[in-house]
Amino acid sequence: MNPMRLTLILFVLVVGLAACTAPPDVVEVTRIVNNDVPVTVEVTRIVPQEIMVEVTVEVTRVVEVPAEVTATAVAEVTETAVLTPTVAPTAEVAQATATFTPGATYTVQPGDTLSIIAGKTGVSAEEIAAANNLSNANIISVGQELTIPGWSGEVAAGDSPAPTESSQPTQPTQPAAPAGANLLPNPSFEEGWYFFNGVAEWQLPNQWQLAVDEGANNLSPGSGGQFYRPEIRVLARADIPPAERDMFLFNGDHTIKAFKGDAPTNFSIFTDVALQPGTYRFTASFFPDAVSGYVGSEKVWNGDPLAAEYRIIVGGGGTGWQSAPAGRKNTVTHEFTLTAPETVRIGVGFRNRYEESNNGWFIDDWSLQALTTP
């Protein structure tokens, strides 16, 4: 063995023994231990919450107050209604202002009825009657002034201009008629006929007119409900059964037949006549065909004195309602006096207040005669 190698080995052994015999070193070891330890943690949670707070608020309430205005005050009222002058009026304000359209006055012309005036003005006959407190909506007189609510004063196209103060109906200038002459136009209804207002069920003699009440039947006693429009025909002798011709034809070959079954009726037939001052007598004949039932083919006339009624129409006057016994010819007269030339509405109103098998009238042979003249 190489002496050098041997020496090295021995040295290593000596050092190792020396290390074994030396005191041991103390070594401090820190052990890291992972362990769950409960910990109390204070947490603040933010939660959104609505809080109601009472706040005193002063509110100004705008209240619309209706006001009566005249036609000349429209612009002034509109300006007052707008609190801030720079604010334009709203559509509602403009519409409200337009609502206060003033009415106008219409003067009844010869030939006018409420339905004709309604057509001229665009205002219903019911509104006109209510605005003028007409006790009988069927009756108006020539020259009478009527308030037409909401009417502008313009007449509908196709009609004559509305009358004004300067265009009142002219007074008649024709000379007085001969004594005993019949002053009525087409007095026995022999001179043709036409459909009044174009209604096929209203056949009237030429130069005569009609007014019909289709409102409530408030008569007591009565059947209540509504009045119904009658059917009206101008009948020739050939149209009437031979057995009834002598009952229903009073003069000439034509008569008016007005009738309605199972319903009350209220209507008037009239004409307008220009008359000179004087005293006049109006005579009208009619046969109330008020039938309560039938026995076989025979009519049973209604004996109630209120079953058939009539009233004389002379201008805005005449008579009140009077009984017309059914089943026979009635001839009535009425005298009146004029102190100035005047166009006068002459006619008769007819009504049946009960529902019955037939509410009919045959009308013929009317006359108007001058008794005295200045």
KEKE-80753 format. One record per residue (C-alpha): residue in one letter; x, z, y. Coordinates in pm, 1 decimal. Each point is the difference from the previous one (the first is absolute). Layout:
<nodes>
- pakol,u,w,v
- A,X,Z,Y
...
</nodes>
This chain:
<nodes>
- pakol,u,w,v
- M,0.0,0.0,0.0
- N,110.8,-78.3,336.9
- P,123.6,321.7,167.0
- M,-162.0,-102.4,323.9
- R,-345.8,-43.0,-155.1
- L,38.5,334.0,-178.1
- T,79.6,173.5,319.8
- L,-312.7,-141.8,166.4
- I,-222.8,113.4,-279.5
- L,133.1,350.6,11.6
- F,-57.4,16.0,375.2
- V,-360.0,-97.1,-40.7
- L,-59.6,264.4,-260.9
- V,159.9,269.5,214.4
- V,-217.3,-91.3,292.9
- G,-309.9,3.5,-217.4
- L,75.5,344.1,-138.4
- A,61.4,129.5,343.6
- A,-334.3,-123.8,110.5
- C,-171.1,172.7,-288.9
- T,151.7,334.7,70.4
- A,-91.1,-9.5,380.6
- P,-325.5,185.0,116.9
- P,-319.8,-224.7,14.2
- D,-126.0,-132.0,335.1
- V,-351.4,101.0,111.9
- V,-207.8,-299.7,92.4
- E,-331.7,45.0,208.8
- V,-262.5,-245.6,-107.5
- T,-320.1,-59.7,203.0
- R,-287.8,-132.4,-210.3
- I,-264.1,-212.7,174.8
- V,-337.6,61.7,-156.9
- N,-306.1,-209.3,83.0
- N,-307.2,223.5,-1.9
- D,-358.9,-37.1,149.1
- V,-54.9,285.1,241.4
- P,-350.4,46.5,157.8
- V,20.1,-16.4,375.4
- T,-281.4,86.9,245.3
- V,-25.8,-271.5,262.0
- E,-234.4,21.4,305.9
- V,-151.0,-341.6,67.8
- T,-201.6,-96.6,313.1
- R,-261.8,-272.0,-73.6
- I,-129.9,-220.8,277.3
- V,-372.6,-68.5,-50.0
- P,-202.5,-228.4,240.3
- Q,-326.8,165.8,119.0
- E,-276.7,-102.9,245.3
- I,-69.7,258.6,266.0
- M,-334.0,-5.4,192.3
- V,44.9,93.8,360.7
- E,-297.7,46.3,232.5
- V,65.2,-163.6,332.4
- T,-246.8,15.9,288.9
- V,-60.6,-354.2,124.2
- E,-219.4,-91.5,296.2
- V,-207.4,-310.0,-87.3
- T,-198.2,-207.6,247.9
- R,-300.1,-158.9,-173.3
- V,-132.1,-330.5,130.7
- V,-378.8,-14.3,-23.2
- E,-205.9,-313.7,62.7
- V,-305.4,78.9,210.8
- P,-276.7,-265.9,26.2
- A,-97.3,-82.4,355.3
- E,-280.5,-200.4,150.4
- V,127.1,-283.0,215.3
- T,-151.6,-284.0,193.3
- A,96.7,-363.9,-13.7
- T,201.5,21.1,324.3
- A,200.8,298.4,-119.9
- V,153.6,-150.5,-314.7
- A,344.6,-68.7,147.7
- E,7.3,338.1,173.9
- V,-89.0,188.5,-316.9
- T,267.4,-184.0,-198.8
- E,266.6,97.2,252.8
- T,-106.1,365.4,-6.3
- A,7.5,7.5,-377.6
- V,370.7,-95.4,-8.5
- L,186.9,318.6,96.5
- T,332.3,-176.1,49.6
- P,-39.7,-305.7,223.2
- T,285.8,-180.4,-171.0
- V,-165.3,20.6,-343.4
- A,-225.5,-295.2,-83.1
- P,-343.3,84.3,-145.7
- T,-26.1,-18.3,-377.2
- A,-228.2,-232.2,-191.3
- E,-241.2,288.9,-58.6
- V,-24.5,71.1,372.6
- A,-62.7,-367.4,76.6
- Q,-267.2,-16.4,-267.7
- A,-165.2,318.5,124.5
- T,-10.3,-140.5,350.8
- A,-166.9,-318.1,-127.9
- T,-269.8,211.1,-166.9
- F,-142.1,98.0,337.9
- T,-146.6,-347.6,54.2
- P,-285.6,42.5,245.6
- G,-342.4,-130.6,-81.4
- A,-185.7,-255.4,207.2
- T,-361.4,-60.5,94.9
- Y,-199.0,-288.5,-143.5
- T,-331.1,-117.2,146.6
- V,-253.4,-113.5,-259.4
- Q,-75.9,-370.2,31.6
- P,-314.8,-185.5,-111.3
- G,27.0,-50.9,-373.8
- D,242.1,287.6,-57.1
- T,-33.1,247.6,-284.5
- L,240.5,279.5,-90.2
- S,140.7,-212.7,-281.2
- I,55.5,-292.3,238.4
- I,167.3,229.3,255.3
- A,215.5,142.6,-280.2
- G,114.6,-353.8,-81.4
- K,82.7,-67.2,365.1
- T,196.5,321.2,57.8
- G,148.2,74.7,-341.7
- V,-156.1,350.9,4.8
- S,-246.8,89.1,-275.9
- A,-371.3,31.3,76.5
- E,9.6,359.6,-129.9
- E,274.4,96.9,249.2
- I,-187.2,-164.2,287.9
- A,-325.0,177.4,-92.7
- A,177.8,337.3,-25.3
- A,185.7,-45.1,330.3
- N,-325.8,-71.8,182.6
- N,-218.4,258.6,-177.1
- L,-253.3,-266.0,-94.7
- S,-305.5,169.9,-146.6
- N,-89.1,-324.4,-176.5
- A,304.0,-212.2,-77.4
- N,-226.5,-300.4,-54.3
- I,-123.9,-7.0,359.1
- I,196.3,-99.0,308.0
- S,-132.2,-173.1,311.2
- V,124.8,-290.0,208.0
- G,203.9,127.2,294.8
- Q,74.5,333.5,-169.7
- E,358.8,115.6,48.6
- L,175.4,117.1,-316.4
- T,332.7,179.9,-23.2
- I,216.4,-170.9,-261.5
- P,261.1,253.2,-119.9
- G,354.1,-136.9,-24.1
- W,-102.9,-344.8,125.2
- S,239.4,-179.2,235.1
- G,-275.7,-196.9,168.1
- E,96.6,-328.8,-162.9
- V,-261.7,-187.4,-200.9
- A,97.5,-139.5,-339.5
- A,78.2,-371.0,-15.2
- G,-307.0,-220.5,-18.7
- D,-221.7,238.3,193.9
- S,-108.4,-7.8,362.1
- P,203.2,201.7,253.5
- A,-89.1,363.1,43.2
- P,-239.0,58.5,288.6
- T,135.8,163.9,312.7
- E,-165.0,143.1,309.3
- S,16.3,-338.9,166.6
- S,-140.7,-180.7,-303.6
- Q,-307.5,202.9,-86.5
- P,-281.3,-197.3,-165.7
- T,-164.7,-210.9,266.6
- Q,-361.0,82.5,73.8
- P,-255.6,-256.9,-115.1
- T,-120.1,-235.1,269.8
- Q,-269.0,-190.1,-193.1
- P,-351.9,18.7,142.6
- A,-259.4,228.6,-151.9
- A,-164.4,-137.0,-316.5
- P,-362.7,-110.6,6.9
- A,-250.4,273.9,-75.7
- G,-51.2,43.9,-374.6
- A,315.9,-191.2,-100.3
- N,207.4,138.0,-286.9
- L,341.2,79.0,150.4
- L,176.2,62.6,-330.9
- P,223.9,-272.1,-144.6
- N,-110.7,-125.6,-341.0
- P,-275.4,265.5,-10.9
- S,-158.8,-93.0,-334.6
- F,332.3,-99.0,-158.6
- E,-92.8,-365.6,-48.2
- E,305.5,-146.5,173.4
- G,269.3,21.9,-266.3
- W,232.8,272.0,-122.4
- Y,371.9,89.3,-43.7
- F,218.0,249.5,-187.7
- F,63.1,291.9,236.0
- N,373.6,73.1,29.1
- G,49.6,-249.3,-282.9
- V,-149.7,244.4,-254.9
- A,-190.7,-196.5,-264.4
- E,-249.4,280.9,-63.2
- W,-96.3,19.7,370.6
- Q,-209.4,-309.4,74.6
- L,-147.0,36.2,350.2
- P,-220.3,-219.4,219.1
- N,192.6,-186.9,268.7
- Q,50.1,202.5,322.0
- W,-62.3,333.1,-174.2
- Q,256.8,259.5,-98.2
- L,45.9,292.7,-233.8
- A,143.7,351.3,1.2
- V,37.7,192.8,-327.3
- D,72.2,369.1,-52.4
- E,208.2,58.9,-316.0
- G,83.2,361.8,80.4
- A,-119.5,328.7,-146.2
- N,-371.6,53.3,-59.0
- N,-39.0,345.3,151.9
- L,-378.1,-23.6,42.1
- S,-201.6,295.2,-126.4
- P,-204.6,-58.2,-201.1
- G,194.5,-288.0,-146.3
- S,200.9,-112.3,-298.6
- G,337.4,82.1,156.4
- G,306.4,-206.3,-81.9
- Q,63.4,-317.1,200.3
- F,-216.6,-260.3,165.7
- Y,49.4,-339.2,-163.8
- R,-9.0,-341.3,163.1
- P,-319.5,-190.6,-69.4
- E,-16.2,-361.3,-110.9
- I,-174.5,-215.1,260.1
- R,-155.7,-344.1,-50.7
- V,-206.1,-240.5,210.6
- L,-266.8,-108.6,-249.7
- A,-212.2,-313.3,22.0
- R,-361.4,-1.0,-113.8
- A,101.1,-178.4,-321.5
- D,238.2,288.3,-84.7
- I,-281.3,258.1,-3.3
- P,-236.6,40.9,-296.5
- P,-343.5,-140.4,93.0
- A,-168.7,335.6,-53.1
- E,228.8,164.2,259.9
- R,13.8,-267.4,271.1
- D,-289.5,141.1,197.7
- M,158.8,347.0,-11.3
- F,349.2,-97.2,112.0
- L,-49.1,-307.3,224.5
- F,-157.0,85.9,335.2
- N,65.3,-318.1,198.3
- G,148.8,-338.1,-88.0
- D,182.8,-80.7,-322.5
- H,296.6,243.4,7.5
- T,48.8,374.8,-17.5
- I,295.2,241.4,-25.8
- K,36.5,193.6,-323.2
- A,235.1,301.5,2.7
- F,31.7,204.3,-319.0
- K,213.2,240.9,-201.5
- G,-77.0,152.2,-338.7
- D,71.5,361.7,-93.7
- A,180.1,89.6,323.4
- P,-85.3,112.4,357.0
- T,47.7,-250.3,285.0
- N,28.1,8.5,380.4
- F,24.6,-320.2,205.1
- S,-118.6,-172.9,318.6
- I,-93.1,-358.7,95.0
- F,13.0,-92.0,369.1
- T,69.4,-262.5,266.7
- D,110.3,8.3,365.8
- V,-237.9,-134.9,265.9
- A,64.1,-55.3,371.9
- L,-301.4,133.4,192.4
- Q,-118.5,17.1,359.4
- P,-146.0,319.1,151.2
- G,-346.1,75.6,-133.8
- T,-197.2,169.4,-275.2
- Y,25.5,-133.3,-354.4
- R,-163.0,51.4,-339.0
- F,195.3,-39.2,-322.6
- T,-201.6,-51.0,-320.8
- A,144.8,5.5,-353.1
- S,-163.7,-39.0,-341.0
- F,147.8,101.7,-336.6
- F,-106.8,90.5,-353.0
- P,182.8,298.3,-162.3
- D,52.2,-98.2,-364.7
- A,94.2,356.3,-102.4
- V,-65.7,15.4,-374.5
- S,32.1,323.4,-196.5
- G,-66.2,-165.1,-337.0
- Y,-204.2,-249.0,-196.7
- V,-302.3,12.0,-229.3
- G,47.1,-309.6,-207.6
- S,68.2,-264.1,263.8
- E,-192.4,182.5,274.5
- K,192.0,174.2,276.3
- V,-57.7,367.5,74.3
- W,52.6,46.0,375.0
- N,172.7,318.6,111.2
- G,-260.9,208.3,183.0
- D,249.7,236.6,163.2
- P,-26.4,-57.5,378.7
- L,379.6,28.2,24.0
- A,66.1,-259.8,-269.6
- A,12.6,-278.7,261.5
- E,76.1,52.7,370.8
- Y,56.5,-216.7,304.7
- R,109.5,34.4,363.6
- I,-43.7,-240.6,294.2
- I,323.7,-103.4,174.8
- V,-15.5,-84.5,371.4
- G,343.8,7.8,161.3
- G,142.2,348.2,-49.0
- G,-348.9,145.4,-45.6
- G,-321.2,-83.9,-177.7
- T,-164.3,247.0,-236.9
- G,106.7,258.9,-252.3
- W,-46.5,-43.0,-375.1
- Q,-362.5,-33.8,-107.8
- S,-177.5,-30.6,-333.4
- A,-91.2,-346.0,-129.7
- P,-259.3,24.8,-278.9
- A,114.0,-196.8,-305.1
- G,-201.7,-273.3,-169.0
- R,-164.7,-147.0,310.0
- K,77.6,-191.9,318.2
- N,101.3,212.1,300.3
- T,-25.0,-140.1,353.7
- V,154.1,214.2,276.5
- T,36.9,-47.6,375.7
- H,219.4,148.7,271.1
- E,-21.4,-50.2,378.3
- F,285.1,44.8,247.1
- T,76.3,-76.6,365.1
- L,309.1,-144.4,166.8
- T,74.0,50.2,368.9
- A,287.2,-251.8,11.7
- P,107.3,-311.4,-190.8
- E,157.9,104.7,-328.0
- T,104.3,-126.8,-341.8
- V,-188.8,222.6,-243.6
- R,53.4,52.6,-372.2
- I,-336.2,-27.2,-179.5
- G,-55.9,79.0,-368.7
- V,-105.1,242.7,-270.9
- G,191.8,246.2,-215.1
- F,-108.4,54.9,-361.3
- R,97.6,272.5,-245.2
- N,-83.7,136.3,-345.7
- R,130.1,349.1,-68.0
- Y,-77.9,14.8,-373.2
- E,135.7,-170.1,-309.5
- E,-288.4,-188.0,-157.6
- S,-69.7,-309.4,-205.2
- N,-2.9,-216.9,311.0
- N,57.1,64.1,369.2
- G,-123.6,-324.6,149.2
- W,-135.1,-141.7,326.4
- F,-172.7,-328.1,88.2
- I,40.7,-76.1,371.3
- D,-178.7,-273.9,197.2
- D,-183.2,-98.4,320.4
- W,168.5,189.1,286.3
- S,-72.4,-54.1,369.5
- L,104.5,113.1,347.4
- Q,-238.1,-64.7,287.3
- A,16.5,69.3,371.5
- L,-300.6,205.1,112.0
- T,85.8,17.8,371.0
- T,270.4,-149.0,218.7
- P,81.7,66.5,369.4
</nodes>
